[in-house]
Amino acid sequence: MKTWRKSTITMKTGILICVVMAAFTTGSLAQEKSSDGPQALRDGVGAKTMRFDNMHQVRFIELFLACKDPKTGKMVAPCYNTMFTSKGSPESKNTAPQKQVEGLDLEKIAKEQGVLKVSLNGPKIWLPDWIEVAVGNEIEYNGIKLGWCAQLDLPEKGGIEGSPYEPMKIARTSKWGWNKGTKTMLLDDPEGNTWILKGYQLGLHSKQTYDEFLASGKSNFKKLPKGWKVRIITLTKDVIEIPETGVATIMTDEMFNVWDKCGPGMTNYIP
């Protein structure tokens, strides 16, 4: 099995998925392979919308391939997700087995792909029950398949980092939903906004399962801002999220879990 690099083990990444907390640098770890840039920039061409059901509590990872788009000169990061492939989700709901994830060599992948840096998001637990998303070409490393599902625009310096509990915007054309009867966690902020948990952060060395996280409730949060409240509910009707403007509002918490804002323009109702 390939050696897992220390810098990767200690990296705390969370996502925006759809959203990620991943550090990118403009220092060159690899040379671009052609004047058109790396293949990753073209993996979304012709992407087809696919629907994936029975997704609640699927374990996944994402890889973000940071590179410069030669057409615009801007830094971007094509995103690849283990949930969105021709293999689909296995009966075990584990699309990112621990040993295979630990065996990923991110620097080697960056060199092979001709990108500046590859960053890992997760492992995470996906919480919506279904999703419709445009899926492009697939890549495979250490026996793990990942499908192209998005491309993020990056700042020239720094990374796609957000402070815990601070809202962020992300372009999104995909849509997903939580089914009636699904148990979920919500955050209510002092401004009257409600946030639904979309991605639970396991990380490489998880300390608790998602079910244990739910059972612990508010005690999980050590830095929850004043006036914020935690709710755990069983949904009495479906929650459907379709950002009307093509832009979603999301945030991460202190544990790198990912939350999506509910309400007008985002979801069909506020749970």
C-alpha positions as CSV (number, residue, x, y, z in Angstrom):
1,M,0.0,0.0,0.0
2,K,1.3,3.5,-0.8
3,T,2.6,5.7,2.0
4,W,0.1,8.3,3.2
5,R,2.0,11.6,3.6
6,K,1.9,13.4,6.9
7,S,0.8,16.7,5.4
8,T,-2.2,15.0,4.0
9,I,-3.1,13.3,7.3
10,T,-3.2,16.5,9.2
11,M,-5.0,18.4,6.5
12,K,-8.5,19.4,7.8
13,T,-10.7,19.8,4.8
14,G,-14.4,20.2,4.7
15,I,-16.6,21.0,1.6
16,L,-18.7,22.9,0.0
17,I,-20.5,20.1,-2.5
18,C,-21.1,20.1,-2.7
19,V,-18.6,23.0,-0.9
20,V,-15.0,22.2,0.4
21,M,-12.5,23.5,2.9
22,A,-9.3,22.8,1.0
23,A,-6.1,24.7,0.9
24,F,-4.6,25.5,-2.5
25,T,-1.4,27.2,-3.4
26,T,-0.1,28.6,-6.7
27,G,3.3,27.1,-6.2
28,S,3.9,24.5,-9.0
29,L,3.8,20.9,-7.9
30,A,3.5,19.7,-11.5
31,Q,3.8,21.2,-15.0
32,E,0.7,21.6,-17.1
33,K,0.8,18.9,-19.9
34,S,-0.4,21.1,-22.9
35,S,-1.4,24.6,-23.9
36,D,-5.0,23.5,-23.3
37,G,-4.2,22.8,-19.7
38,P,-4.7,19.4,-17.9
39,Q,-7.4,17.0,-18.9
40,A,-9.3,17.8,-15.7
41,L,-10.4,21.1,-17.3
42,R,-12.3,19.2,-20.0
43,D,-13.7,16.4,-17.9
44,G,-17.0,18.2,-17.4
45,V,-17.6,18.7,-21.2
46,G,-20.7,16.8,-22.1
47,A,-21.6,16.0,-18.5
48,K,-25.0,14.3,-18.2
49,T,-27.5,14.8,-15.5
50,M,-27.9,11.6,-13.4
51,R,-30.2,10.8,-10.5
52,F,-28.9,8.8,-7.5
53,D,-31.3,7.4,-4.9
54,N,-30.9,5.7,-1.5
55,M,-28.0,8.1,-0.8
56,H,-28.6,8.8,2.9
57,Q,-25.5,8.0,5.0
58,V,-23.3,7.1,2.0
59,R,-19.6,7.4,2.8
60,F,-17.7,9.4,0.2
61,I,-14.6,11.5,-0.5
62,E,-14.0,14.3,-3.0
63,L,-10.7,15.2,-4.8
64,F,-10.1,18.8,-5.9
65,L,-7.6,19.3,-8.7
66,A,-6.2,22.8,-8.5
67,C,-4.9,24.2,-11.8
68,K,-4.7,27.4,-13.9
69,D,-7.2,27.7,-16.8
70,P,-5.0,28.8,-19.7
71,K,-8.1,30.4,-21.4
72,T,-8.8,32.7,-18.5
73,G,-5.6,32.7,-16.5
74,K,-7.6,32.0,-13.4
75,M,-7.2,29.3,-10.7
76,V,-9.9,26.7,-10.7
77,A,-10.5,23.3,-9.1
78,P,-12.4,20.5,-10.9
79,C,-14.1,18.3,-8.3
80,Y,-14.5,14.5,-8.4
81,N,-16.8,12.6,-6.1
82,T,-16.9,8.9,-5.3
83,M,-20.7,8.8,-5.2
84,F,-21.2,9.9,-8.8
85,T,-19.8,7.2,-11.0
86,S,-21.0,4.4,-13.3
87,K,-20.5,2.0,-10.4
88,G,-23.2,3.7,-8.3
89,S,-23.4,3.2,-4.6
90,P,-22.6,-0.3,-3.3
91,E,-24.9,-2.1,-0.9
92,S,-22.6,-1.2,1.9
93,K,-23.0,2.5,1.1
94,N,-19.2,2.9,1.3
95,T,-17.8,4.5,-1.8
96,A,-14.5,5.3,-0.1
97,P,-13.0,2.4,1.8
98,Q,-10.7,3.5,4.6
99,K,-7.6,1.5,3.5
100,Q,-7.9,2.7,-0.1
101,V,-8.3,6.3,0.9
102,E,-5.3,6.1,3.2
103,G,-3.3,4.7,0.2
104,L,-4.0,7.7,-2.0
105,D,-0.8,9.6,-2.9
106,L,-2.1,13.1,-3.6
107,E,1.3,14.4,-4.9
108,K,1.6,11.5,-7.4
109,I,-2.0,12.1,-8.6
110,A,-1.2,15.8,-9.1
111,K,1.8,14.9,-11.3
112,E,-0.1,12.4,-13.3
113,Q,-3.0,14.8,-13.8
114,G,-0.7,17.7,-14.6
115,V,-2.2,20.0,-12.0
116,L,-0.7,22.2,-9.3
117,K,-2.2,20.4,-6.3
118,V,-4.7,17.7,-5.3
119,S,-6.7,18.1,-2.1
120,L,-8.9,15.6,-0.2
121,N,-12.3,16.4,1.2
122,G,-13.6,13.9,3.7
123,P,-14.2,11.1,4.2
124,K,-17.7,12.4,4.8
125,I,-21.2,11.0,5.3
126,W,-23.8,12.3,2.8
127,L,-27.2,13.0,4.3
128,P,-29.7,13.9,1.6
129,D,-31.7,10.9,0.4
130,W,-31.4,11.6,-3.4
131,I,-29.6,13.9,-5.8
132,E,-29.7,14.9,-9.4
133,V,-26.3,16.1,-10.6
134,A,-24.4,16.6,-13.9
135,V,-21.6,13.9,-14.1
136,G,-18.6,14.0,-16.4
137,N,-15.6,11.8,-17.0
138,E,-14.3,9.4,-14.3
139,I,-10.9,9.0,-12.8
140,E,-9.6,6.1,-10.7
141,Y,-6.8,5.9,-8.2
142,N,-6.0,3.1,-5.8
143,G,-9.1,1.3,-6.8
144,I,-11.3,4.3,-6.0
145,K,-13.5,5.7,-8.9
146,L,-14.5,9.3,-8.8
147,G,-16.8,11.2,-11.2
148,W,-16.4,14.8,-12.3
149,C,-19.3,16.8,-10.7
150,A,-18.3,20.4,-10.5
151,Q,-15.6,23.0,-11.0
152,L,-14.9,25.8,-8.5
153,D,-13.3,29.1,-9.1
154,L,-10.4,29.8,-6.8
155,P,-8.8,33.0,-5.5
156,E,-5.2,33.6,-6.8
157,K,-3.9,33.4,-3.3
158,G,-5.1,31.5,-0.3
159,G,-7.8,28.9,-0.5
160,I,-11.5,28.2,-0.4
161,E,-11.6,28.6,3.3
162,G,-14.5,29.9,5.3
163,S,-14.8,30.7,9.0
164,P,-17.1,28.4,11.0
165,Y,-20.7,29.5,11.0
166,E,-20.2,32.2,8.4
167,P,-22.4,31.8,5.2
168,M,-20.7,31.3,1.9
169,K,-22.0,31.3,-1.7
170,I,-21.5,28.6,-4.3
171,A,-22.8,28.1,-7.8
172,R,-25.0,25.0,-8.1
173,T,-27.2,23.5,-10.7
174,S,-27.7,20.2,-8.9
175,K,-30.7,19.5,-6.7
176,W,-31.4,17.0,-3.9
177,G,-33.8,16.1,-1.2
178,W,-34.3,14.6,2.2
179,N,-37.3,12.2,2.4
180,K,-40.2,12.3,4.9
181,G,-39.2,10.2,7.8
182,T,-35.5,10.9,7.6
183,K,-33.9,11.9,10.9
184,T,-31.7,15.0,10.6
185,M,-30.0,17.8,12.5
186,L,-30.8,21.5,12.1
187,L,-29.2,24.7,13.3
188,D,-31.2,27.9,13.9
189,D,-29.2,31.2,13.9
190,P,-30.2,34.4,15.7
191,E,-31.3,36.0,12.4
192,G,-34.1,33.5,12.0
193,N,-32.3,31.3,9.4
194,T,-32.4,27.5,9.6
195,W,-29.6,25.3,8.3
196,I,-29.8,21.6,7.5
197,L,-26.9,19.2,7.8
198,K,-25.8,18.0,4.4
199,G,-22.4,16.4,5.0
200,Y,-21.1,14.9,8.2
201,Q,-17.3,15.0,8.5
202,L,-15.6,11.7,9.5
203,G,-12.1,12.6,8.5
204,L,-9.4,10.0,8.1
205,H,-9.4,9.2,11.8
206,S,-13.1,9.5,12.8
207,K,-13.9,9.6,16.5
208,Q,-17.6,8.9,16.2
209,T,-20.2,7.7,13.8
210,Y,-23.0,9.8,12.4
211,D,-25.5,8.1,14.6
212,E,-23.4,8.8,17.7
213,F,-23.1,12.4,16.5
214,L,-26.9,12.7,16.4
215,A,-27.3,11.1,19.8
216,S,-24.8,13.6,21.3
217,G,-26.8,16.5,19.9
218,K,-25.8,20.0,21.1
219,S,-22.9,18.6,23.2
220,N,-20.9,18.1,20.0
221,F,-20.6,21.9,19.5
222,K,-17.9,23.6,21.6
223,K,-17.8,26.8,19.7
224,L,-21.5,27.3,18.7
225,P,-22.1,31.1,18.5
226,K,-24.3,32.8,21.1
227,G,-28.0,32.5,20.2
228,W,-27.6,29.5,17.9
229,K,-29.8,26.5,18.6
230,V,-29.5,22.8,17.7
231,R,-32.6,20.8,16.7
232,I,-32.8,17.1,15.9
233,I,-36.0,16.1,14.1
234,T,-37.7,13.4,12.0
235,L,-39.0,15.1,8.9
236,T,-42.7,15.1,8.5
237,K,-42.5,15.9,4.8
238,D,-39.8,15.9,2.1
239,V,-37.3,18.7,2.0
240,I,-36.3,19.6,-1.6
241,E,-33.4,21.9,-2.3
242,I,-33.2,23.6,-5.7
243,P,-31.4,27.0,-5.6
244,E,-33.6,29.2,-7.8
245,T,-30.8,31.6,-8.8
246,G,-28.2,28.8,-9.4
247,V,-26.4,30.0,-6.3
248,A,-26.6,28.2,-2.9
249,T,-25.8,29.5,0.6
250,I,-23.8,27.1,2.7
251,M,-21.5,27.1,5.7
252,T,-19.2,24.8,7.7
253,D,-19.1,24.4,11.4
254,E,-16.1,24.0,13.8
255,M,-15.9,20.2,12.9
256,F,-15.9,20.8,9.1
257,N,-19.5,19.5,8.7
258,V,-21.4,21.2,5.9
259,W,-24.7,22.9,6.2
260,D,-27.2,24.3,3.6
261,K,-29.5,27.2,4.2
262,C,-33.2,26.5,4.1
263,G,-36.0,28.8,3.0
264,P,-37.1,30.8,0.0
265,G,-34.9,30.4,-3.0
266,M,-33.2,27.3,-1.6
267,T,-35.7,24.8,-0.2
268,N,-39.4,24.2,-0.6
269,Y,-40.0,25.0,3.1
270,I,-38.2,25.6,6.4
271,P,-38.3,22.4,8.5
